[in-house]
Amino acid sequence: MTTTAVTESSTETPLVHVEGLVKHYPMRAKKRLGGRREPGADAQVVHALDGIDLQVRQGESVALIGESGCGKSTVAKVLVGLVRPTGGRVRVGGHDVVPVTTHDPAARRRVQLVSQNPWSALNRARSVKHILSQPIVLHGRASGKEAVAQRAAELLEMVGLPPEYLSRRPRDLSGGELQRVTVARALAAEPDVLILDEPTASLDVSVKATLVNLLSDLRAELGLTYVLITHELDIARHLADRVAVMYLGEIVESGSAEQVFGDPEHPYTRALLAAAPTELVIGRLHGDGLTGEVPSAIDVPTGCRFHTRCPMVAPACTTETPALQRRPDDRVVACLRIEELVGDNAPGTTTGRNLT
């Protein structure tokens, strides 16, 4: 199917603009006895991302959801510069982050990461004061010992921790407190965008709720923009304005949180939500949940990548790759049978491969 690129329906220039993002990891063949490698195996690649388009406006929160291994965290790593993509372009505030030809601290400062494991993200041998002071000094947010210490205390206050925590070390803190310090460290650079990569995955249920409320308050107070990576649908439901659903390296549906959670249209989205607690979904559920295993990212299915597990599969789905189509309600969905599934005959407008 032929695809054409279209812009976001809003005329506002997006703060984050991801275009045609591709990440393939080459596979190296195992050596035989004698040191020789299996012939032809070096040509295999893991298709982590295959042409992701994503637009996030200033002050918006966009969630990427999907099963483990769908490529969500790879998007996060590319956005913060931890992974170099195979292809595509990433712009933040009109400036190229990918491709990057030189190290640009100013560009890196604008996008900061809150990772899912605060125990590994923080230096256990250092005090909280040292952990927060490093990015303050590195990014030129304050200078002088007293000014840096004052800014570190302010950051702790922003995340709900008292100044006396500056002298503590990570081993002295609970999981929830550690994650608050991780958020404070990300804020130390005074970024425009926070990448939240499974920020609540390692926390207890009660602590999760507190952190979600904190993130929501910080966004409102500081005008932050969030890209949320999560498999926890309840977290996405509470924090996101818009939701993009990923499957095997591609986006298959995106729209407002109300649209995606209230009336999902793609068969994968329907099955994903059908497996979730009913109180997380604000409209009717569709489907009977997911069945079967996710196909290999090395040998991806032809046609629609979901066809091996889809209850609505048709012969064309096995050979024809569906383009994302803009629906009458302005969401986009990649499904060859979309008009049949939603019960209307209004044709969608073909968009770029994975426009959000």
Buried (B, 14 or more C-beta within 10 A) or exposed (E): EEBEEBEBEEEEBBBBBBBBBBBBBEEEBEEEEEEEEEEEEEEBBBBBBBBBBBBBBBBBBBBBBBBEBBBBBBBBBBBBBEBEBBBBBBBBBEEBBBEBEEEBEEBBBBBBBBBBBBBEBBEEEBBBBEBBBBBBBEBEBBEEEEEBBBBBBBBBEBBBBEBEBBEBBBEEBEBBBBBBBBBBBBBBBBBBBBBBBBBBBBBEEEBBBBBBEBBBEBBEEBEBBBBBBBBBBBBBBBBBBBBBBBBBBBBBBBBBBBBBBBBBBBBBBBBBBBBBEEEBBEEEBBBEEBEEEBBEBEEBBEBBBBBBBBEBBBEBBEEBBBBBBBBEEEBBBBBBBBBEBBEEEEEBEBBBBBBB
